[in-house]
Amino acid sequence: MDFQLSDDQRALRSGMRDLLGAVFGPGRLRAAVERDGVLDRSLWRELGAAGFFALRLPEDAGGVGLGLPEAVLLFEETGRVLLPGPLVATHLAAGLVEGAAEGEAVVTAVDADLPVAHLAEADAVLVGAEPLAGEPLTGEALRAFVAGARPVRSMDPLTPLHRAPAGTAAAAGRVSAAEGSRAASERTRADTRRAPAATERTPAHAGRFHCEATLLTAAEQLGSAARTTEAAVQHAGSRQQFGSPIGSFQAVKHLCADMLARTEPARAAVYAAAVTGDPVEIAAAKLLADEAAVRNARDCLQIHGGMGFTWEADVHLHLKRAWIRAASWLSGAGAEELLAADLGAAGRLRRSSTAYGRRAPEAGGGG
């Protein structure tokens, strides 16, 4: 199977990078920080007009008609530039919430008991065990929800947070991302056992929102990891110390090499998970992307030295956003739990198959 990007996919990614470079350059990023993360609605509408939110809607529904792999490419680009806002929830709500596909509506979502991002500016809030199957909060229900929420301090100045009213998750029957992914994984594995020849392992509907939200968040993390790697290499090549670029020093070379060695496996995992849609592979991709985004930002900051802690550099913003995303939808602990459960289930299945005499052919043997 060829996992190389097609010419159309490369063109799509390049077009998104050009668009974001034009509408959300460094100046607009700084302006967003000065506004304390308040969303620029005109930018939101520009994304909608470009088809960002409607990317996966069918063409007969006014969408672009592309798939999850293409969405991952676009979300990777948003992660590179630290584009603020509840992009994942609004993208997933296109076709469900009026105006979401066009960028006219901002949609956020309740993620278990975690604080809700950009709640004060939301036109709709997704709640429930499967948000896409239920009714989003809008109108009077949304206003009552916001009134009962309380703001909490966010480490990322571009991501304002609110604590949802007490009992929201329980009242809505909300499950954690790990639980939703685990349920989808168990149903997928059962389907695979019933139909071994199946080549597409799509998550069950009960966990689809959680799986896709997790993967798109991982794509944002991947974009951030790639951008901090580039920033570190660029700074190491231009910053002089003792008459030489700091990139000529072995310790700095090792940091840059480690950043690349974290980014590329994460990229392979995210791209592969976008093709398979497998919940376990999505969990692995999120785990790798989180590690790459957080550790790369820390190493990039280390290479920048004291300058990295100042508002002059963007690296500290990448680190803060990476921390926020790492806790969203599927945390590292949740991903590790899901992967461990899958390994245990696979081991039990192998032992069961052996007990019933269904042993795999020996290596090199016929069968």
N, C-alpha and C positions, 0 to 999 in steps of 0.2 A: 504494500500500500504506500502511495506517495503522499507524504505529509508536507511537501514543499508548497509554499503559497503560489496560487495561480496568478497570472498577470492581472486579472480583474481584482483580486484581493490586494495585490501590491498597489494597484492604482487607487483602490478605496482607502487604504491606509495612508498613502501619500496625500490624497485629497483632504482627508481629515486633518492631517498634520498641517497642511497649508491653511486650512480654514481656521484652526485654533491659533496658528501663528498670526493670522490677520485679526481675529476678533478677541483673542485672550493672550496678548503678549505680556511681557514683564510689567509694563505700565498698568495694565488692567488688573493684573494680579495684585500689585501694590494697592491699587484703588479698592479692591475687594477687602484687603486686610484693613485698610483705613475705615471701611464701612462696617467693621466687626462681623464680616461674613454675610451681611445682608445681600440677598441674591439680586443680580442685575437681570430684570425681567426681559429687557431687550436682547440680552445675550441668550437667554433661555429660548426666546422666540426664534432667534437666528439658528440655533441648533435644531429646533423643530422644523424650520423651513428647509434645512439641509437634509432632513430625513433621519436624523439621529435617533429620535424616539420611536419613529414608525418603521425602523429598519426591518423588523421581522414580521410586521403585519403583511398579510397577503395584498397583492397589488389591487385586487378587486375591492379591498377595504380601504384603499388609499395609502397603503404602505409600499415599501420597497421590495418586499418579498424575498429577503435574504435570510440567512440562518444564524445560529449561535456562533459558529466560527468567525463570521464577519463582525458580529457584535463584539466579540472578544478583541478583535483588532482595533475597533474604534474606542473601546473602553481603555485599552492599553495607552492610546494616545491621550486620553483625558487624564490618565494618571501621570503622564510625563509632565504636563503643564499645571498640575494641581487644580484642575477645574473644580470649583466648589459646587455644592448642591446635591440633593438626593437624586443623582442621575440614575442609579440602579432601579429604585422604586418607580420613578417616572417612566423609564424605559419599559419596565415590566407591566406597568399599568396602561400602556398605550392600547387603545381599543376597549378598555374597561372604564376608564375615567374620561369623561368628555373633556376635550382640549389637551389631554396629555400627549397625544401623538403629534400635535401641532406646536407644542411648546407653550401653549396658552395657559396650561395648568401645571402647578408644581405638586408632585405627589410624594409623600414620605410614607414610611412603614414602621410598625411596631415590631421590634426584634426581641422577642421574649421580654425579659425585665430590664433590658438595656435602655439608656436614654435615647430619645427620639431626636434625630437630626432635623434641623430647619423646620420645626413644628410650627413656629409662629407665622411662617410665610406660606405654609402648605394650603392648597385648595382642596386636598383630600388626603385621608390617612388610611392606609391599608392595615387591617387587623384580622385576626382569626388564624386558625390552624392552617388553612390554605387561603391566603388573602385573595387570590385571583378567583376563588369560587364564591366568595362572600360579597357583601355590599360594603364598599368603602365608606368611611365617615365623611360626610359633606354637610354643608348648610348648618342648620341648628345643632345637629349632633356633633359636628366638628367644632363649633364654637364652644359647646359645653365641655368637650374633651380638652380643648386648649385652656379653658378657664380653670379646669381642675388640675392641669399640669403645672410644674414649677421649674423654672430655669435652673440649670446646674452649670458649674464652671467647666468649660471645655479647654483641653490642652491645645487644641487647634483653633487659632483665631478665625479660620474660615469655616468652621463647623459648629455653629451654635447648637446647644443641646438642651432638651427639656426632659424631666422625669415624668413619665406618663402617670395619670391618676392611679391610685392604689387599686389593685385587683383587676387592672385592664387585661393583662395577659391571661389570668385565670378565667375571667368572665368570657373572654373571647375564645376559650379553648385553645389558646396559643401553645404551640410546642416549640422547643428550642430548635435551632438549626441542626444540631447534632442528632436530635431525636427524629426530625423530619428526614434528614439524610439517611439515617439508619433504617427508617421504615422503607424509604425508597430503595435502599440497597438490598434489603431482605426480599422485597417483591421482585426486584430485578433478578436477583440470584435464583429465586424460585422459577421465574419465567425462563431463565437460561437453562435450568435443569430440565424443564418440560420441553424446550425446543433448542437442543444443542446447536443446531445449524444456524440459528439466528445470528446475524452479524451486527444488528443495531440494538444497543442496550439503553433504551430511553428510560429515565426515571419515572416511577409511578406518579400519577397526578397528585397524590397526597403529599409528595415532597418536591414537586417541580419548582415551585416558587423559591423554596429555600435553596435548592441545588443551583438554580440559575443565578440567584442573588449572590450566592457564595462564589460562583465561578466568575461573574462579572466584577466582583470586588477583588478577586485574585488577579484579574487582568489589570485593574487599576494599580494594584501593588507591583505587578510586573513592570508597568510603564514607569513607575516611580523608581524602581530598582535600576532600570536601564538608564534613566536620566541622571541619577546620582553617580552612576559609574562614569558616564560621559563627563559630568562636571568635575569629578575627582581627577580624571586623566587630563582634562584641559587645564585645571589649576596646577597640577603637578608639573606640567610642561612649561607653564609661564612663570610660576613663582620661583624666584632666585634666592638661594641661600648659600653662603660661603662661595659665591661666584659661580654656582652651578644650579641648574633647575633641580628642584627637590625631587622630581621624578627620576633623577639619576641615582638617588639613594636607594639601597636595597630594601630597606624597611618600607618605603613608600611604594616601590614596585610590587612588593608582596601584597600590600593592602589592595592595590588596584587589581592585581591578578585574582585575589580572593573574591573581589566584588564581581568580576566577570564570571568566575567559576560558580558563583551562586545564581547569577542572573540567567545564564543559558539553560541549566537544568530546569529552573522554574519556568522558563519560556516553553521548553519542550513539553513539560507536564500540563501547562495551561492550554496550549494549543491542542494536545492530544485529548484532554478532557472535553474540550469544546466539540471535538469530532464524535467522541463516543457517547457523551452525556452520562457517563457512568458515575453514580454518586460517590463511590469509593475513590475513583480517579480524581473527581472534583475535590474531595477532601484532601488528597495528597497534593494536588496543585495549589490549593489554598495554603497548606502548611509550608510548602516550598516558597511560594510567592511572599508570604508574610515574613519568613526568615530573610529572604533576599532584600525586601524593602526596608525592613528595620535595620538589619546589620549593615547594609550598604549605606544607608543614610548616616549611621554612626561612623562608619569608616570614612565616608566623604567629609563629615564634619571634622574628624581627626586630621585628615589631610589639609583641610583649610585652616586648622589651628584656631586661635582665638577669634579670627574673622568669622568662622562658621557659626558662632553664637550670636552674631549681630544681625540686625535687620538688613544689612547690606547684602547678605548672602541668602539664597533661597533654601539652603540645605536644611536648616532647622525646621522650616515649614514642611519639607518632605518627611523628616523624622516624626514630627507631631502627627501629620496625617497618617503615616504608616502605623503608628501606635493605635490611632482611632480605628482604622480599617482592620487591624489584626484582631480586634475584639468584636468585630461586626460579623454577623451571620454564622460564622463557624470559627471559633477561637482555636488556638493551637491545641489546647487540652481536648476540646471536642473532636478535632480532626484526628488526634492520636487515639482517642477512645474508639472512634469509628473504624479506623484502620486496624486496630488491635482486634476488634470484634470480627471484622471481616477475615483476618488471618486465622482467628480461632475457628470460625465457621468453615473456612476452606479446609482446615486440618481435619475437622470432624467429618466433612463430606468425603475426604480421601480415605479416612479410616473406615467409614461406612461402606464405601465402594469396595474396598479390599475385603471387608468381612463377607460381602455377598459374592465374592469371586470376580468382581469386575475390575481387574487389575489392568493398568496401562501396559502396552507392549514394552518390552525391554528396549533400551537404547540400541539402535542399529538393527533391531529385529523387524520382521515383517508383521503385518497385521491387517 
